[in-house]
Amino acid sequence: MEKVLVLLTFLGSVIALLFALLTAKKVLKFEEGTPLMQKISASIREGANAYLKRQYTIVAIFFACMFVVLCIMAATGLLTWFVPFAFVTGGFFSGLSGFIGMRIATKANCRTANACRSSLNRGLRVAFSAGSVMGFTVVGLGLLDISIWFTLLKFVFKLDPSAITSAMLTFGMGASSMALFARVGGGIYTKAADVGADLVGKVEAGIPEDDPRNPAVIADNVGDNVGDVAGMGADLYESYVGSIISASALGVAAFGGELKAMALPMIMAALGILASIIGTFFVRTGESTDQRTLLSALRRGTNLSALIIAIAAFFLVRGVLGTEYTGIYFAILAGLVAGVLIGASTEYFTSDTYKPTQGLADTALTGSATIMIGGLGLGMLSTILPIVIVAVCILVAYYVSGGAASTSMGLYGIALAAVGMLATLGITLATDAYGPVADNAGGIAEMAGLEPEVRERTDALDSLGNTTAATGKGFAIGSAALTALALIASYIEKVQEVGAAVTFNDFSVMTPVVLVGLFIGACLPFVFAALTMQSVGRAAQSVVVEVRRQFKEIVGLMDGKADADYARCVDLCTKASLHEMILPTVVGIVTPIVVGMILGYKGVVGMLAGATVSGFLLAIFMANSGGAWDNAKKYIESGVHGGKGSDAHKAAVVGDTVGDPFKDTSGPAINILIKLLSMVSIVFAALVVNFSIIK
């Protein structure tokens, strides 16, 4: 039975990776377009590859240092020897997910632009197929990593289930560390280039977006790939793996070490892959550029996948756990429904087909200040529904799983709700990852001087991509909140495992160290967001100065008689982002260790709880404000309020510029932060229990 369960998980990973491979081959069969389109695409690909090579070199140094630290701790008995190697493999697979997704995205951008010369549906299929490669690579590598470690620990080293999950939890720290580097570094790069290009190009020079005269235009398109593709892939890899492993760990505790409870989330993830593959075949559209029509095309595939997993999960739970545990199925269903509802909420607040974003566009008529105020207010208001949805999901999952009789069963139900939310990640991530491909396609269409209807089609796909990206971010932070709650429970179990005598009253908010930890944790996401926002600002300033210099000094550039020095801006963004990504990442890794060594494990639990709550709110607020500002700008560009070049459009560009680091740098990185805090706390639990100042 044990070998069958492992085999099912492994087969799920193989099916996902094979589907990704076949889809990639299908994408590469499409024509790349004109020689100029191919040249532009090659420049973007070259810049993205150069950035990732330098980023991975820096990250490799960090991983080598951490590997030595973890080996020293293992030698002193504070960790098992599995931890250092699990840490490295988690980081490797997380980085590999992003790299593969970026490679196909940079090859699909010109193919999408060329496909849009034929039809909108053809362009959507190419871009969505490229996104599917990313989605199924992430879930395939995630399950592959899990199945390899499970096989080694169970059948080679003969560990019991609790020891297996304890060891496997630690590779989440490697995945989260890599994801944070990728998200923060890529986010700083893409938004520095985007802000620099927009401020000087669109606002000061009055030239169109993606105009080849703009020296930052190639860097802007490179940024879409290193931030929104490579960074996002690494991000959702660690979300996916973290939810599965935390659920497995709590399942072992809830069922007294029975392997079936540990295997359930893994098998459900494998079923989710099959459901997602089926859903991809139902994504198609006509020639209408109406956003509701395009959204329904994507929603058709994601909703079908969710329906399939909702039905399959019922029989899976009854078959693996038994009919007496049918309540756990409803916990999974609660997570699945919550994911759909959070996506719908995000879509409502960020899509220009609904009143909030249309109303935000109206505020641009009175200037930059009013659209800024409106966007901030919209983002704050948009946190209400996700909070209510997640709160209801937690309560439902806890009690239908038997939480009233057994706390461990209730926590297992909450963890499975997170797995349910991420079960169809293959297709959900595909709808998210296709956006940067469509954005690049629009840039290539502009720079290559393609027909106006091609740009109209790519703009429609890009606008849809903004909505699906915002939806994906809301989906990711919702699952992060549930996973973080499960990881806090895993941390408490780890503390007990290493020798602490834990009681319920230890974590009362009336306990001073817990309260102090809550305040520190609540502050962390704001400090982290501030560091990343300031990093974007500093990097963007250097790009603005360089673009202004080239407009002033390169004779004939504005007349189209001379070429811009694109490489200079690419190099500036690369150096700035790699330098600026270090401090925010170090803060996320060092803080739980420092807090633990001073306040003890009680303070750490308070810190984790505070960071989860405030981080959830802040991430939703930033992602939705940024998405709404972006789509308000595109709504005006469609011809509303005077269209491109109008005063309303100039005000909307300012809002979009501020919203860029909100939605693509700081916001999406916060969901990694709250899980990384938990992962680091789990790895260093023995150190904290034995050597903290306050016991």
Secondary structure, DSSP 4 states (H G I P E B T S, - for coil): -HHHHHHHHHHHHHHHHHHHHHHHHHHHTS---SHHHHHHHHHHHHHHHHHHHHHHHHHHHHHHHHHHHHHHHHHTTSS-THHHHHHHHHHHHHHHHHHHHHHHHHHHHHHHHHHTTT-HHHHHHHHHHHHHHHHHHHHHHHHHHHHHHHHIIIIIS---HHHHHHHHHTHHHHHHHHHHHHHHHHHHHHHHHHHHHIIIIIIII-PPTT-TT-TTHHHHHHHHHIIIIIIHHHHHHHHHHHHHHHHHHHHHHHTTT-HHHHHHHHHHHHHHHHHHHHHHTT----S---HHHHHHHHHHHHHHHHHHHHHHHHHHHHHHT-GGGHHHHHHHHHHHHHHHHHHHHHHHHH-TTSHHHHHHHHHGGG-HHHHHHHHHHHHHHTTHHHHHHHHHHHHHHHHHTTTTT-HHHHHHHHHHHHHHHHTTHHHHHHHHHHHHHHHHHHHHHHHTT--HHHHHHHHHHHHHHHHHHHHHHHHHHHHHHHHHHHHHHHHHHHHHHTT----GGGG-TTSHHHHHHHHHHHHHHHHHHHHHHHHHHHHHHHHHHHHHHHHHHSTTTTTTSS---HHHHHHHHHHHHHHHTHHHHHHHHHHHHHHHHHHHHHHHHHHHHHHHHHHHHHHHHHHHHHHHHHHHHHHHHTTGGG-TTSHHHHHHHHHHHHHHHIIIIIHHHHHHHHHHHHHHHHHTHHHHHHH-S--
